[in-house]
Amino acid sequence: MHNKSGKYIFHLFIFLFSGALNIYAQSYTPGNCLGYRVEDNLVIFNCQNNVDVQIEQINSGILKIWYDTDSFIRNNESFAVILKGNKEQAINITEQPGSYEIYTSDLIVRINKAPFQIRIFDKWQKLLMEDYKNKGFEADTLKMSSYKTLKPGERIYGLGEKNGNINRIGSSFKMWNSDKPCYQQQEDPLYKSIPFFMSSEGYGIFFDNTYKTEYDFGTESESYYSFSAPGGEMLYYFIFGPTYKQIISRYKDLTGKPIMPPAWGLGFAQCRGMLTNEELTREIAKGYRDRQIPCDIIYQDIGWTNNLQDFEWRDGNYENPQKMLSDLESEGFKVIVSQDPVISQANKSQWNEADSLGYFAIDSRTHKTYDMPWPWGGNCGVVDFTKPEVADWWGNYQQKVLDDGVRGFWTDMGEPAWSNEESTDRLFMQHHLGAHNEIHNVYGFTWDKVVTEQFEKHNPNTRIFQMTRAAFAGMQRYTFGWSGDSGNGNEVTQGWEQLEAQVPLMMSAGMGLIPFWSCDISGYCGDIEDYEELSELYIRWLQFGAFNPLSRIHHEGNNAVEPWLFGSEAEAICKKAIEMKYQLFPYIYTYAREAYDTGIPVDRALMLEYPKDIEVADLNSQFMFGKEMLVAPVVEEGAAFKKVYLPKGEWIDFNNKHQIYNGNSWIDYPVELETVPIFVRKGSFVPQAPVMQYIKEKSDYPLVVDLFPADINKKASFDVYEDDGVTNDYKSDVFGLRKMVCKTTRTNYELTYKESESGNYLLQNRVVFYNLYLDTMPANVFINGEKMKAGKLSDHRFESVNKTVWNWNKETNILVIAIPKGYDKYTISIEK
C-alpha cells in the first residue's frame, strides 16, 4: 500500500521553501506545460511546479483527468469505477504552437501550454467545459481544487441524495456521510456521497475521491464553480452526453448497472422502530389481509437480535421465528431484517471472536480495537469490511436468518452512525485499506458490497433485496436506497416542509444512479399523540410514497403507522393509493428494467424528458413517473388546488380520462384529500394489472392496458417487460416483451401486438384488455382482418375470456377490447 496522504503538503513546502513569506497563504497551479509523453491510450503532460497531468481516453465520450505530483499511484483503486480504457486504442494527439489537441470521435480536447489549461469541445467545436483561467488544478496546505468556468445560464444537477433545489447553482455541498436524524430541508451533508454532477452544457463530472470533498456552484463567484478535497487524488472523469440521459447512461457504464429488486420489492412495506417481535409482526400482517390492503413486506428493526450483530432472534420476542416466516410467506409476506455494521461489547462471544481475528477497525493511538459509542447496544467494535477475510465471516453469520426464511436486509447506520464532522475522534480509526478520513465515505459501500456478494454466494441466482442508508458512488451495483430519518421531530404534525423537500431529494437521488429509492412514509421523526391531527400529512406522505419505486411506511420508536390507525376516511384513501401502485406494477416493472439497462430512474425530474423547456429547469414539485406519466404530489396542508406545469403536447387527466389539457402551460388543478394529480401524455400505453394483495398473487393475472391514441399520423408504443421476478437471469437477458404499437389515421386506430422472448424465457399466457377513452362509439372492430363481435363484459379484473370481444360503454365512453389467452401476435383495427 502506497501512502500519499501527505505528498501534496510535502511538495508544496519544497516549492515554496525559497523566499516564501507565508507558506500557509500560498497556493500553486501546474504553471506552464513543459512537454508530454504518450503511453497507449493516455498522455501525460509535464508541467512546472512538479505537477503532471494525465488524460486517459476511457472511450470516445469519457476522459479520465488526473493531476499528480509523483507517479500516479493511488492509495486504493477506485471503489466506484469499473470501466477501464482500452490500452490498445492509441490516443490521438497533435501539437500546435501554443497548444496540444486530443481527438476522439465525440470530443476535441485543447490544452493550452502557457499556462496549462484544459478546454473540451464537442466534435462540432462547441465549447463544453473549460478550466477557469489557469486554475484547473490549485493546491495549498489544506486542499486541492479544480475550478471550471461557469457560463451565463448554466445549470448544474446531481450529487445524488442531497437537499435543496434540483438545480445546484447558487449552492455549496460537502461529502461526509452523516447521521442526521430529523434533518432540515436544507441540511447538508446527509447520509450518502455521490460525487457526480451534470451540466446543462452537455457533460458530467465524476470526482473520484472518497475524502471530505466540497462543491461550490457559484456561491464564491458567478464566473466559476469548483470541487475540492483535503486529501487523496485530484482525479475526475469528464463524461460527455450531450443529453442528460446520455450522461447518466455513460456514468452507468463507468460505475456499473443498478441491480433490479425482486418483483415483490416494488410492493408496499410496513415497519416501525419497535417492530421487533413475532406477535406484533403477525398482528400487522393480519391487519393488512383482513382489510384487503395490499402489502408485500414487513420489516424487523434494530432490536430483533439478541445483540448487535449476532443474527440471533431475540429471546422472548420470537416464539418460533422459522414458523412465523413460513406462515407469513404463505400469506404473501416477505420479512426484511435490519443489520448494523458493529459488534456490541456486550456480545462477548462474537466480540472476542472478531477482536482475536483482527476484524475490527483499530485505534491508531493504541493499535487495539477502536471503542465506538453506539446509539443501540452500548459501545461496539466497528467491523472492518475493507479487510478481505471479513467477508466470509460476515456472510456465514447473515446466512443464518436467510436459512430461516428471511428474504433480505436493510443495512442501517453505515455512515457509521455517530461519526459526523464534529466527531473528530473517529479520525483515529484505522481500516485495513486506510485511515478513516479516506474510508469514511465508502465504509457503508464496502459493507453493502459484502452483504450482496455473500448473499449471492450462499444463495446462487437469487435476487437480493437490500436497502441502505449510507453509501458512495457505485452503490447501485449492490443495494437500493432510502432517505433516512426525515420528518419533524419536535412536532410531528408540522412535517409539511420535510415532506415537500423529499420530492426534489428523490429526483436528485435518481440522477445520481439511485433509481430504486424510498422515503419513510409518515416521516420517521416525532411522537404521534393525535392520529386524527396527523392524518392529512400521513395521507399526503403515503400518496407521494406510493410513487416511490420502493414504498415503505415507517416511524420511530413504537409509534404505529399502519393506515387503519388514522380513521376510516384516511384508511380508505390510503388503500386507494396503495392499490394504484399495485395496478401500475407492469408499468413500474418495465421501467425498473429500463433503469437497469440505462441508469435512467423510474422517478425522474422533468428536465430529463424536456431538457429544452426552461419552465422545468428548476421545477422541484413534480416529476415524471416513467416517460408517459406525470405526478404532482400534494405536499401543502389544506390544499384546494395544486399548481401543475404540463410540458408540450396534450395531457390526459388520469383521474378523469376524458379530460385533456394543453401543454406548455400551468394549471390550477382542483384537489380533494383523496386526489393525487396524475397526467398521461397523449399517445401513450399504460399497462396495468388487477389489484392483488401482493405482487403476483395470481401468476396469470390479466394485463389491463389503458390506451390513449396519438394524433393523426402519429404512433403510441410500449414494450411491457416481464421476467421471473426472483432470479438474476435478467442479467443474462432472460425475459419477455409484449410489444404494442397503435397508429392513428383519419379513419381508424391500428393496434399491433407481438410477443418477443429472449433467452429461454417463456411469457406467461395472459388475457389482455384494452381500454380506449373515445368521444364516439367505433363503427367496427377487426382482428387480423376479421370482424370482431361486440358483446358484454363485466368487471374484467380476473375475468376468464375465451374469445375476442369488444364492448362500448355509452355512459363512460370507454371502448373495451378483450383478447383471450393464446394470441401471441395480432393486429386490431378500430374504425372511427
N, C-alpha and C positions, 0 to 999 in steps of 0.2 A: 504494500500500500504506500502510495506516494503522497505525502502530506504537503499541501500547498497553502495552508491557511494563512501563513504569514508572508508569502512571497511578494505580494504587491507592496506591502509596507517595506519589506527589505529593499526592493529595487527603488522604491520611492526615496528612501533615505540615501541610497547611493547616488541617485540622480540629483538630489537637492543638497548633497553634502557641501559642495563648493559654493560658498558665498551666500547661501540662503539665510535670510534673517529670521524667518518664522516657518519652520518646516511644516507645522500643523496647518498653516493657512494656505499652503501651496498645493497645486494640483498639476497633473501633467496629461498630455494627449500624445498620440503617436508622432506628431510633428510631420516632417516630410517623409515621403516614401523613397527609400534608397535603392530598391530593386526587388526582384521577385524570382521565385523558382516554382516549377510545376512538378507535382507528384500525382500522376494518374489523373483522377477526377477532381483534384483540388489544386489551388495555387496558394502559395504563402508569400505575403508581402513583408519585406524587412523595412522597418521604419526607425526613425530616430527614437531616442529615449527608451531604447531596449524593448520596444513593442513590436511584436509580429502579429500579422493579421492573416487568418486562414479563411478562405472562401471555398467551400466544397459544394459541388453540384450533386445534390441528392437525386433529383430528377429535373425535368425541364421547368418545373414550377416551384421547386423547393430548394432553397440555398441555406447551407449551414455557415454561419459567420461567427468567427471565434477570435477574440483578442487575447493575447497571452504575452507573458514576459519570460517564459522559459520554453520547454519542449512540448507544449500542447499535451500534457499528461493530466488526467483528471484523478481526483481522489477516488471517485466512484464513476463507473459508467452510468449513463443516463438511466434513471428509473422509469422514465416515461416513453422515450423514443425507441421504436422497434424497427423503423425503416432505415436501411443503410444505403449509401450510394454505391453505384457500380464502378469499381475501380478500373474496369476495362473501358469505361466510357470517358475518354480523354477530354479534359476541359478545353474549351475553345477560347483562347485569349490572344489579343493583339496589343501592340504597344504603339501609342501615339506620342507626339512631342510632349504634351502636358498631362497625359492620362493613359490608363490601360482600359481595354474593353473586353468583357466576357460575354459570350453569346450562348444562349440556349434557344430551343425552338419557341419558347414563350417569352424570354426576357433578354434585355440588354443591360449589363452592369457596367457603369462607367466609374472608374476610380481615379479621382484627381490625385496627382503626385504631390503637389505642394500648395497647401498642406493636404495630408491624406484625408480623403472624403469619399464615401460610397454614395452613389446615386443609382437607383434602379428604375428602369423604364420597361414598358411592355414592348412587344416587337414592332408596334406602330409608333414608337417614340414618345408615348405618353409617360410623363414622369409619375411614378407611383410613390416612391419613398426616397428621401434623401437625408443624410446626416445633417444636423443643424450646424452649419459652418464647419469648423474642424473638430466638433465635439461628438463624433460617432463613438469615441471612447474617451472618457476622462476619469482619472483616478486620483485619490488623495489618501490620507491615512485612515479614513473612516469608511470609504465606499468606492465603488467603481460604477460609472453611469454611462448610459448611451442616450444621446439627445437626437431627436428627429424633428424635422421641420413640420410644423402644424399649418396646414393650408386653411385659408378662409372657408368656413362652412364645412370643414372636415368633421366627420363623426366617428366615434370610437365605440365599439361594442365588445362585450366579453368579460373575461376574468372569472367566468364560472359563477358559482353561487355567492354573489355579492349583493349587498343592499344598494338602494338608490335607483336613479333613472337608468334605463337600459342604455341610453347614450351617455358615455362616461366623460364627455368633455365638460371641464369645469370641476372635476372631482379628482381626489387622490386616494390611493388604496395601498394596503400593506398585506403581505402574505405571511401569516403566522397563525397556524391552526389554533383556534381559541375556543374554549368552553365558555359560551356566553348565554347563560340562562335568561330568558325573558328579554332578549336583545331588542333594542330600539330600532326603528325603521331606517335610520341612517348609520347604525353602528358598524364599525369595521376595526379589526378583522373579525371574521366568523370562523366556521369550522373547517372550510376546505380551501385549498390553494391550487388554483388552476391558472398558471401564468400565461394565458393565451388570450389574445385580443385581435379584433379585426378593425380595419379602417374602411370608411366609405370610398377611399381612393382605389380599392381593389386588391388589398393584400391583408395578410395576417402576420402576427409575430408570436412565436412561442419562445419565451425566455426560459431556457433550460437550466434553471438554478434553483436549488432547494433551500437556500438560506432565506433570511427575512427580507425578501425583495420588496421594493417600493415602486409605485407607479404614479406619475403626475401627468395628468392630461389637461394641461393648460392653466393650472392654478398659479404657477410661477410667472408664466408669460403666455400671451396669445400666439407667440411665434413658434413655440416648440412644445413637445411633450418628451417625457423621459422615463426610463426604467433603470433601476439601480439595485445593487446588492452589496452587503458588507463583507462577503467572502465568496469562495467558490470561483466560478469562471464567468467572464463576460462572453457568454455563448448563447446565441439565439438563432432561430430558424425564420427565414423570410419565406412566407407562403403566399403564392400568387393565386388569385381567383380566376377572373376578376369579380365574379358574383360572390355574395356571402355564402351561398350554398356550396359553391366550388371550393371556397376557402375552408369551410368546415369539413368537407369531404376529404380534402388533402390533409388537413390536420388529423382526421381519422386514419388516413394512410400512414401518417407519421407516428401516431401513438397507439393505434390499434382499434379494431372494431368493438363496439359495445355489445356485450353478451345480451341475449334475449332472456326475459324472465320465463319461467314456466307459464303456460296459458293461464292457470289458476292465479298466478301472481298479479294479474291485471284485474282481479275482482276486488271486492271490498274486504277490509281487515278491521278488527276490533282489538283495542288494547287499553290499558291504564297502568299507572305506575305500580299499583299494588295487585295487579293481576298475576298472582304467584301461587295459586293453589288450585287443586282439582275441582273442588266444589264450585267455586266461582266460575271456573272455565266451563264446566258443564252447564251451569245456570245461564251463562251468556249465550252459549250455543243453543240451548233450548229456547231462550227468548227470541232469537232470530228466527228459528224454524217455526215456532208457534205462531209468530206474527207474519210469517211469509215475507220477511225482509231478506233479500239476498245477501250472503256473506260467504267468503271462502277461507278466511284466515283468522285465527285467534293467536295473539302474541302472549308470551310469558316474559315479563320484565325482570330486571335485576331483582334478585331475591328468590328466584325459582330454585337456586342451587343451595346446597349446604354452606359452601364457602366459595368465594371468588378464587380461581375459576376452576372448580373441580369437576364440573359437569355431572354432579350427583344431585338427584332430585331432593329437595329439602325435606328432611324428616318431619313428619306430621302434617305436611301440606299436601302430599300426594299419597293416596291410599294404594293405588295401583296405576302408575303412570303409563305403563305399556298398554293396559286395557283402556285407559282413558283415551290414549292416542288412537287405538284401533277403533273404538266406538265413534270417536269424532270423525275419523276418516270415512267410516261407513255412512256418516250423515253429510259428507261433502266438505268437512272442515280440515284444513291443514294447520298444524301448530308450528309456529316460529318462536325460537327462544333467543334471548339476548346472550351476548358474550361481552366480557370486559377483558382487556389485554394485560391483566395483572394476576398475581397470586397473593392472596391475603396471608399475612404472617400468622394469623390465627389458624390457617390451614397448614398445620405444621408438617404433615407428611409430604404434601406436594411442594410446599415452600422449600423444605430441606432438600428434596429431590432436585428441584430446579437450581437451587443455590449450589449444590455439590457438583452439578453438571456444568455450571457456568452459563446458565441460560437467562440470567437477568442482566439488564444494564447495570454497569458498575459506577461507583462514585470515584471520579478521577483523583479525589483527595485521599481516599482511604484504600482504594483498589478493592473494596468489598462491594457487595450488592447495595445499590442505591436504595435508600429508605424513602419510599414515596408515600406521602399522605394521600389518602383516597377518600372520596365522598362516601363510599359504602364499604363496610367490612374492615375498617381500620387501615393501618399502614400496610403497604404491599411492596412486592418486588415487581418491577416493570419487565415483562417478558421481552427479550431482545429478538425480535423476528428477523433482524438482519443477519443473524447467525444461522448458517445453513442447517446445523443439526437440530435446531428448534422445530423445524417444520414437521418432521415425522412424529416427534414427541407430542406436539400440539394436536396434530391430526389424529393420533390414536385416542387422545382424550375426547375430542369433539365427536368422534365417531360413535362413542358410547350411546349418546342420545339419538343419533341418527339411526342406529340399530334398533332403538326403542320405538322409532316411528316419527320422530321429529323431522320436519321437512325442510328446514333451513334456519338461517341465523340473521339476527341484526347485530352488527358489531358497533357497540356503543362506547363513547368516551375515549376514542382513539386519538385524541389530539396530541398527547394524552391529557386527560382531564387535569385541572388544577395546574396547568403548565402555560398559562397565559404570559404575556410580555412581562408583567410585574413579578412573576415567579422566577426571578433570576437564578435562584439556587438550582433550578433544573438544568442549567447550562453546565453543571458539573457532571451530568450524566454522560457516560461514555458507552457507545454502542459498538458492536463488532465492526461495523462499516464506517464509524466516525464519531466525532463529538456531536453532542445534542444539537448545537446550532446548525449543523448540516443535516441531521437526520430528523429533526422535529417535524418538519412539514411532510415528510414521507413515512413517518412512523406508522400512521394508520394504513397507508398504502401497502407497506410491507406485511402488515397483519392481514389485510384483506386478501393479498396475494396468497399467503399461506393457507388461509381458510378455504379459498376456492380451489387451489391446486390439490390440497389434501382431500377435500370433498370429492373431487373428480378422480383422485387416485383410489379412494376407498369405494366409490360408487360410480363405476365406469359408465359413461354415456348417459348420465342422469343430469338433467339441467338443474343448476343450483339456483336457489333463491337466497340472495344475500343483500342486505340493505345497510348502508354505513352512514356515519355522521361525519367523520374526519377523513380527508382524502387529499390526493395530489393528482396532477395530470396523469392520464393513463389508467385511472381508476376504473374506467368503463370496461376494461378487459376482464374485471373480476367482480364487480359489485354494482349496486344501484345506490341512489342517494335519497336522503331526506333532510329537511332544512333545520332540524334541531329544535331547540326549546323556544318556540315562538309564543306569542301571547302576552297579555298584560298581567304581570304577577301581582301588582298592587291592587288592581280592581279588575277581575276577570271580565266583567261586562263591558269594560271600556277598551276592549282589544280591537276596535274597528281599524285603527291606523295600522296595527300589526297585520291584520288580515289583508288590508289594501296593499301593504308592502310585499306580501308574498307573491303577488301577481308578477311584477317585474323581476323579482328574485328568481321565480320559476323560469321565466323566459331567458334570463341570463344564464341560469344553470344549463338549460338546453343548448344554448350556443357554446357552452364550454364542454360539450360532449358528455352531459349527464342527461340522456334522453329519458331514462326511467327514474322518476323522481316523485317524491311525496312530501307533503307537509303534515303536521299533526293537526288533523281536523278537530276543531274546538279551540285551538291554541293550547299549547302544552301547559302554560303557566296560569296560576291563580286558583284559589279555593272557590268552589261553587257553593254558594249558600242559598241562592234563589234560582231554581231551574226555569221558572216562568220568565224571570227577568233576563236570563241568558239566552232564551230560546231563539230570538231573532238572529242574534250573532251566530249561534250554533247552526241554524238553518243556512245562513249565507255562507258560512265556512264550509259546510258539507256540500252545498251546491257547487262551490268552487272546487273542492276536493274531489268531487265526482269526475271532474275533467282533468285531474292529475293522472298520469299513466298508472301510478301506484296510488291507492286510496286507503289511508289508514286513519281511523278515529282513535285519538289518544289524548290523555291528560295526566297530569302529575298526581302522585300520591294515590289516595283511594277515592279520588273524585270520579265517580262513574259517569260515563258519557255515551251510553247506549241511546239510540234515537227515541225510544219509547219513554224515556225519563222526562222529556221536555213537554209532555202534554200530547193529547190526541191530535191536535192540528199539526204540531211540529212532527209527530211521528208519521202522519200521512204525507206531509210534504217531503220529508227526508226519504221515505220509502219510494216515492215517485222519482226523486233524483237518483237514488241508488239503482232503481230499476232501469232508468235511462242508460246508465253506464253498461249494464248487462245487455241491454238491447243493442248497444253500439259495439259489442265485443268484436264482431267480424271486421268492422271498420277499424277499430283500435288495433287489432292484432295485425292487420295488413300494414298499418303504419309502424308497428313495432318492428316488422321485418325491414321496412324501409330505413328505419333508424340503424339497424344492424348493417345494412348494405352501404349506406351513405353517410351515417352520422347525423342526419337531419332529424331533429327531435319531433315527437308527436305533437307536443305543445310548442308553438313557435311564434316568436314575435312577428308582427305583420310585415316588418321591413325585410324579412327573409323572402316572403312571397311577393311583396310590392316594393322593391328597392328604389324605384324612381318616384314613388309617391311621398312627397315631403311631409304630408299630414301624418304619416305613420313613423317618421324618423325618431320621434321622441314619445311614441304612444305607449304608455305603461299600463293602461287599464283594461286591455282586451287582447286576445290572442287568437291565432289560427289553431284549430284542432284538426291536424292534417291539412290537406290543401283545400278541401271542399267546405269545411265548416268554420264559422267564426263565432267565438264565445266571448261575451262581455259580462262577466260575473258581477252581480250587485254586491258591493262591498261598503255601501253607505247606509247608516242607520236611518230607518224610517223612510226609505226611498219610495217615491211615487213614479219617478221616471229614471231611466238610465240613458245618459248621453253616449251614443254609439257612433263611431265613424265606419262607414261602409266604403271600401275601395271601389275601383272602377268595375263596371258590369252591373248586372242585376242580381238582387239577393232575395231569397225566399225566406220568410219568417218560419222557422222550424216549429214554432208553437202554433202557427196558423198557416198551413202550407199553401193556401191560395193567396196569401198577402205577399206582394212583391214590392221591393224598394229599389229605387235607382241608386247606383253607386256614385262615388266621388262626392259624397255628401255626409253631413252629420244629421242624425235624427234624435229626437227625444222619444225614447221607446217607453211606453207605459208599463209599469211593473206592479204586480202584487207580491205578497210574501212568497208565493209558490213559483214565481216567474224566474226563469233563467233565460236571458236574452241569447238566442242561438239563431244563426243565419246560415243559409246554404247558398253557395254560388249557383246561379242558373247554369245549366249544363253539367249536372253532377249526378252520380250514383251515390247513394248512402246505404251500404249493405248492413243489415241488422239481423238479430236473432230474436226469438221469443224470450220473454223474461223467464229465467231459470233461477233456482235458489242458490246455485253455484255454477261456475263455469263448466260447460259441457256436462251438465246434469244428465241431459239426453244427448248422446253422441250423434244421433241422426236428426238433430233439430233442423227445421226448415230454414232456408235463407229467405229473409224478407227484405226486398230491395225497394227503397224509395228512389224513383227516377224523376229528375227534373230536367226535361229535354232542353237542349241548347237552342239558340236561334236558328233560323233557316240557313241551310248550307254549312252548319257547324255540327260538331260532334261532342258527345259526352262519352267518357270511358272510365273504366275502373277494373283493376285486376284484384279480385278477392283472394287473399293469401290464406293457405291452410298448411299446417304440418301436424305432427303428432302431439305437439304441445308439451312434451315431457323429456325428450331426449335431446342430445346435442347433434342429432343428424342434420339439423338445419344448417350447421356449419359446413356440411358436405353437400349442400344444395339438394336435400331430400325434402321435397314439398310439392304442393299442387296449387294451381291457379285456376280461377274461374274468370275468364276474360269477357268483359261486357263492353259493347260499343253501341251507342244509339246515335244515328244520323238523322237530322231533321231536314225534311224537304218541304216544299209548299203544299204537298198533298198527303204526306204521311210521315210517320216515325218508323225508321227501320232499325230494329234492335237485333244484334247478333250476340250469341253466347257460344263460347268454346272453352272446353276444359283442356288444361295442359298439365302434365305431370313430369317431375324431374326426379332423377334417381330411381329408387324402387318404391316411391310413394304412390299409394292408391287413394284418390279422392273419395271421400265418403259420399255415397249416393244421397242426394237431398232433393226434397221438394223445393221449388223456387217460386216465390210470389213476387210479382212486380206491382208496385203502387205508383200510378201516374196521376198527377193532380192537374186536370184539364178543365177547360172552360165549357166544352160541349161533349156530348156523347160521341164516340167514334162511329163511323159508318160501318166498318167491318174490321175484323182482326184475323190475320192469316198467320199460320206457322208453316214454314218450309213450302210456301205456295198454296197450301190448302186452307180453306176457310175454317176458322175455329168457331166452335159453338159457344153461344152465350149460355150462362147458367147461374145458379145460385151458389154463393159462397158464404158460409157462416164465419164465425171467428176462426181465422186461419193460423192461429199460433202453433198448434200441433195437429192441424187437420190432415187427415190422410186423403191424398188426391190420387186418383188412378187414371185420369185423363186430362187433356188440356182443356181449359175452360176460361172464359173471361166474364166479368161482371161489371156492370156500370151502376154505381150508386147515385141516383139522381139528387138525393138530398145533400150528399157531401161532394159531388162531382169528382169522385175518385174511380178510376179505372183499375180493377184488379185482374191480373192475368196469372193463372196458376199453371205451372209446368210440373208434371209428376216426376218421380224418380226415373232414372234410366236414360234421360236425354243428356248427352254429353256435347251436343253441337246442334244449333238450330238458328233460324232467322225468323223473327216475328215482324210482321208489317202491320202497322196500325193506321188505317185510313182515317183522315180527319173528317 
